[in-house]
Amino acid sequence: MAISAAMVKDLRERTGLGMMDCKRALQDADGDIEKAIEALRKSSSLKAAKKAGRTAANGLLGVLISDDCSLGAIVEVNIETDFAAKNEKFIDFVSKVTETVFEASKSGSVEEAPSELEALRESLIQEIGENIMIRRIKTIN
């Protein structure tokens, strides 16, 4: 099946991945977008695993404190370069991690919060192309 530019564009918009990765996935899936997305998810997990050994020494802190100052969450999320730490999607990810940890601390299940974010972290690694680590989590009661 011939792969059109519109199909590649659609897949890029849905996954946030590069043009060549999307085109290759569509070719391998004979033009089936859903199969291509599944293949890209599998390959992104492999790529994320390969990047896991790379040093992530830059990043951001996320801080969230309740209105009455009785509860707070602080997270450190690292990425490989200071340039990537300024990426809007990385900043949004740090906010999501902070909010998730804050909400989890209300019920006392903070240990489970990072596992909820693993799929999002892996897709962001694929998209940005750098290792990302949720390094430290601290809640304050």
C-alpha positions in Angstrom: 0.0 0.0 0.0 1.2 3.5 -0.8 1.8 5.6 2.2 0.5 9.2 1.8 1.9 12.3 3.4 -1.4 12.8 5.1 -1.2 9.4 6.7 2.3 10.2 8.0 1.1 13.6 9.3 -1.9 12.0 11.1 0.4 9.5 12.8 2.9 12.2 13.8 0.1 14.3 15.3 -1.3 11.3 17.2 2.1 10.1 18.5 4.4 13.1 18.5 7.1 11.0 16.9 9.4 11.8 14.0 8.4 11.7 10.4 10.7 8.8 9.4 9.7 6.7 12.4 6.0 7.2 11.5 6.5 6.5 7.8 8.5 3.3 8.6 5.8 2.1 11.1 3.1 2.7 8.5 5.0 0.8 5.8 5.5 -2.1 8.2 1.8 -2.1 9.1 0.6 -1.9 5.5 -1.0 1.5 6.1 -3.0 0.5 9.2 -2.6 3.4 11.6 -3.7 1.5 14.7 -1.1 -1.3 14.0 1.5 1.4 13.4 0.7 3.1 16.7 1.0 -0.3 18.6 4.4 -1.0 16.9 5.6 2.5 17.8 4.6 2.0 21.4 6.6 -1.3 21.6 9.6 0.3 20.0 9.4 3.3 22.2 9.7 1.0 25.3 12.9 -0.5 23.8 14.3 2.9 23.0 13.5 4.2 26.5 15.3 1.2 28.0 18.4 1.9 25.9 18.4 5.5 27.0 18.0 4.6 30.7 21.7 4.2 31.2 22.5 7.7 30.1 23.2 10.3 32.8 20.3 12.7 33.5 21.8 15.5 35.6 19.7 18.5 34.6 16.0 19.0 35.3 13.4 20.7 37.4 11.9 20.6 40.8 8.1 20.6 41.2 6.5 21.9 44.4 2.9 21.9 45.4 1.5 22.9 48.8 -2.1 22.8 50.0 -3.9 26.0 50.7 -3.7 25.4 54.5 0.0 24.4 54.3 -0.8 21.1 55.9 0.3 18.9 52.9 3.0 19.3 50.3 4.9 17.5 47.6 8.3 18.1 46.2 9.7 16.1 43.2 12.9 16.2 41.3 12.7 15.1 37.7 16.0 15.0 35.7 16.8 15.0 32.0 20.1 14.9 30.1 20.5 18.5 29.0 19.5 22.0 30.3 18.1 22.7 26.8 15.6 19.8 27.0 14.7 20.9 30.6 13.2 24.0 29.0 11.0 21.9 26.7 7.3 22.7 27.3 6.4 19.0 27.3 9.0 18.2 29.9 7.8 21.1 32.1 4.2 19.8 31.7 5.5 16.3 32.7 7.1 17.7 35.9 3.8 19.4 36.7 1.9 16.1 36.2 4.4 14.2 38.4 4.0 16.8 41.1 0.2 16.8 41.0 0.1 13.0 41.0 2.4 12.7 44.0 0.5 15.5 45.8 -2.9 13.7 45.2 -1.4 10.3 46.1 0.0 11.7 49.4 -3.6 12.6 50.4 -4.3 8.8 50.5 -0.9 7.8 51.7 -0.1 5.8 48.5 2.9 7.8 47.3 4.9 4.7 46.4 2.4 3.9 43.6 2.4 7.4 42.1 5.6 7.0 40.0 4.4 3.7 38.5 1.3 5.5 37.2 3.5 7.9 35.3 5.9 5.3 33.7 4.1 5.1 30.3 4.0 8.9 30.0 7.7 9.1 30.9 8.6 6.5 28.3 6.6 8.2 25.5 8.3 11.5 26.5 11.7 9.9 26.3 10.8 8.7 22.8 9.6 12.2 21.8 12.3 14.3 23.3 15.1 11.7 22.7 16.7 12.0 26.1 16.6 10.0 29.3 14.2 11.2 31.9 14.3 10.1 35.6 11.9 10.8 38.4 14.8 11.1 40.9 13.4 12.1 44.2 9.9 12.4 45.8 9.2 14.0 49.2 5.9 14.6 50.8 5.4 16.9 53.7 2.6 16.4 56.3 
